[in-house]
């Protein structure tokens, strides 16, 4: 049970999650517990984890179905569920595929017709950053400042100027720090730092 909804899973995938296996499995395939409730978990993040548990053919999923925060929370959930490393890797690739989609953002004109789209995009990154900042324990696939780099590299300047006061205060400081580093210290961003929005090979 997740967010008040019943989610059915095949017993065969339980072996890829220590938490799910220990929760449902009582010694044999014939002794499967009936159900478990996952408090504080949203349906979208669980769907992403389940997609990874079942196996993903492509890390580029339908962008309209999920937000950036969903991918980040799914990564945290896979840690909480004690999933096998390939699950986290798959979710990391999905996140990279999603955020790579922001690379052409600056080419979209900023006018009355596109106002809502630009607000949706900038708030998507903002919410993803907050989800990352509030992540639980476990490995992390990306750097925190990678979200700032993405905002600096992809967000049109006029869009940021309009919406910066609506963004998380810590995120605004992060973006400023990244901008300072790029403009004044002339440090190039390394490949690991841009992994968050680098399209994965598949």
C-alpha positions as CSV (number, residue, x, y, z in Angstrom):
1,X,0.0,0.0,0.0
2,X,1.5,3.3,-1.1
3,X,-0.3,6.7,-0.7
4,X,-3.6,4.8,-0.1
5,X,-3.3,2.7,-3.3
6,X,-2.6,-1.0,-3.7
7,X,0.4,-1.8,-5.8
8,X,0.9,-5.4,-6.9
9,X,4.3,-6.8,-7.5
10,X,5.7,-10.2,-8.7
11,X,7.3,-12.3,-6.0
12,X,10.3,-12.9,-8.3
13,X,11.5,-9.3,-8.0
14,X,11.6,-9.3,-4.2
15,X,15.1,-10.8,-4.2
16,X,16.4,-7.5,-5.6
17,X,15.3,-5.6,-2.5
18,X,16.5,-6.6,0.9
19,X,13.7,-4.8,2.7
20,X,10.9,-6.2,0.4
21,X,12.4,-9.7,0.5
22,X,12.6,-9.7,4.3
23,X,9.2,-8.1,4.7
24,X,7.3,-10.5,2.3
25,X,9.3,-13.6,2.3
26,X,8.9,-16.0,5.3
27,X,11.1,-18.9,4.2
28,X,9.7,-20.2,0.9
29,X,7.9,-18.9,-2.2
30,X,4.7,-20.3,-0.7
31,X,5.0,-18.2,2.4
32,X,4.5,-14.7,1.1
33,X,3.1,-12.0,3.4
34,X,-0.1,-10.4,2.2
35,X,0.8,-6.7,2.2
36,X,2.9,-4.0,3.6
37,X,2.4,-0.2,3.9
38,X,5.2,2.1,2.9
39,X,4.4,5.4,4.8
40,X,5.7,8.7,3.4
41,X,6.3,7.1,0.0
42,X,4.5,8.6,-3.1
43,X,3.2,6.5,-6.0
44,X,5.4,8.0,-8.6
45,X,8.7,7.3,-6.9
46,X,7.6,3.7,-6.2
47,X,6.7,3.3,-9.8
48,X,10.2,4.3,-10.8
49,X,11.8,1.9,-8.3
50,X,9.6,-0.9,-9.5
51,X,10.5,-0.1,-13.1
52,X,14.1,-0.5,-12.2
53,X,13.5,-3.6,-10.2
54,X,11.7,-5.2,-13.2
55,X,14.5,-4.0,-15.6
56,X,14.6,-0.9,-17.8
57,X,15.1,-1.2,-21.5
58,X,15.9,2.5,-21.9
59,X,16.9,5.1,-19.4
60,X,14.9,7.8,-21.3
61,X,11.4,7.5,-19.9
62,X,8.4,9.6,-20.7
63,X,9.2,13.0,-19.4
64,X,5.6,14.0,-19.0
65,X,4.9,11.2,-16.5
66,X,7.5,12.1,-13.8
67,X,9.1,15.2,-12.3
68,X,12.8,15.7,-11.4
69,X,11.9,15.3,-7.7
70,X,10.3,11.9,-8.5
71,X,13.6,10.6,-9.8
72,X,15.6,12.0,-6.9
73,X,13.1,10.5,-4.4
74,X,13.2,7.2,-6.2
75,X,17.0,7.1,-5.8
76,X,16.5,7.7,-2.0
77,X,13.8,5.0,-1.9
78,X,16.0,2.4,-3.6
79,X,18.5,3.0,-0.8
80,X,15.9,2.8,1.9
81,X,14.6,-0.5,0.4
82,X,18.1,-2.0,0.3
83,X,17.9,-2.6,-3.5
84,X,20.6,-4.2,-5.5
85,X,23.2,-1.8,-6.9
86,X,21.9,-2.3,-10.5
87,X,18.6,-0.7,-9.4
88,X,20.3,2.5,-8.2
89,X,22.3,2.5,-11.4
90,X,19.2,2.2,-13.5
91,X,17.5,5.0,-11.6
92,X,20.6,7.2,-11.9
93,X,20.5,6.7,-15.7
94,X,16.8,7.6,-15.8
95,X,17.5,10.8,-13.8
96,X,20.3,11.7,-16.2
97,X,18.0,11.0,-19.2
98,X,15.4,13.2,-17.7
99,X,17.6,16.2,-16.8
100,X,19.4,16.0,-20.1
101,X,16.1,17.0,-21.6
102,X,16.6,20.5,-20.2
103,X,19.7,21.2,-22.4
104,X,17.6,23.1,-25.0
105,X,15.8,25.2,-22.5
106,X,17.6,28.4,-23.5
107,X,16.3,28.1,-27.1
108,X,12.7,28.5,-26.0
109,X,11.6,32.1,-26.3
110,X,10.4,33.8,-23.1
111,X,7.1,35.5,-23.7
112,X,3.4,35.4,-22.7
113,X,2.8,32.1,-24.5
114,X,5.7,30.3,-22.9
115,X,5.5,31.9,-19.4
116,X,3.9,28.9,-17.7
117,X,6.3,26.4,-19.4
118,X,9.4,28.3,-18.1
119,X,7.9,28.5,-14.6
120,X,7.2,24.8,-14.7
121,X,10.8,24.0,-15.7
122,X,12.6,26.2,-13.2
123,X,10.4,25.0,-10.4
124,X,11.0,21.4,-11.4
125,X,14.7,21.8,-10.9
126,X,14.1,23.7,-7.7
127,X,11.9,20.9,-6.3
128,X,14.4,18.2,-7.4
129,X,17.2,20.0,-5.6
130,X,15.1,20.2,-2.4
131,X,14.4,16.4,-2.7
132,X,18.1,15.8,-3.1
133,X,19.0,18.0,-0.1
134,X,16.5,16.0,2.0
135,X,17.6,12.6,0.8
136,X,18.1,9.8,3.2
137,X,21.4,7.9,3.9
138,X,23.1,5.8,1.3
139,X,25.1,6.3,-1.9
140,X,24.5,9.4,-4.1
141,X,24.9,9.4,-7.8
142,X,25.3,13.2,-8.2
143,X,26.8,16.2,-6.5
144,X,24.6,18.7,-4.8
145,X,26.1,21.6,-6.7
146,X,25.3,19.8,-10.0
147,X,21.8,21.2,-9.7
148,X,23.3,24.6,-9.6
149,X,25.4,23.9,-12.6
150,X,22.4,22.7,-14.5
151,X,20.4,25.9,-13.6
152,X,23.4,28.1,-14.6
153,X,24.0,26.3,-17.9
154,X,20.4,25.7,-19.1
155,X,18.0,28.2,-17.5
156,X,17.6,31.5,-19.6
157,X,18.8,34.5,-17.6
158,X,15.6,36.4,-17.9
159,X,13.6,33.4,-16.6
160,X,15.9,33.1,-13.6
161,X,15.6,36.9,-12.9
162,X,11.8,36.6,-12.9
163,X,11.6,33.6,-10.6
164,X,14.6,33.6,-8.4
165,X,12.7,35.0,-5.4
166,X,10.3,31.9,-5.6
167,X,13.2,29.5,-5.5
168,X,14.5,27.7,-2.4
169,X,16.9,30.2,-0.6
170,X,19.7,27.6,-0.3
171,X,19.3,26.8,-3.9
172,X,19.7,30.4,-4.9
173,X,22.9,30.6,-2.8
174,X,24.1,27.4,-4.5
175,X,23.5,28.8,-8.0
176,X,25.4,32.0,-7.0
177,X,28.3,30.0,-5.8
178,X,28.5,28.0,-9.0
179,X,28.2,31.2,-11.1
180,X,31.0,32.8,-9.1
181,X,33.2,29.8,-9.6
182,X,32.6,29.8,-13.3
183,X,32.9,33.6,-13.9
184,X,35.7,34.6,-11.5
185,X,37.7,31.5,-10.6
186,X,37.6,30.1,-14.1
187,X,37.3,26.5,-12.8
188,X,36.0,24.2,-15.6
189,X,33.2,21.8,-14.6
190,X,34.5,18.3,-14.5
191,X,32.6,15.3,-16.1
192,X,31.5,14.0,-12.7
193,X,30.0,17.3,-11.8
194,X,27.9,17.3,-15.0
195,X,26.8,13.7,-14.7
196,X,23.3,14.7,-13.4
197,X,22.4,16.0,-16.9
198,X,24.7,14.1,-19.2
199,X,22.8,11.7,-21.4
200,X,23.7,8.1,-20.4
201,X,25.0,5.6,-23.0
202,X,22.7,2.8,-23.8
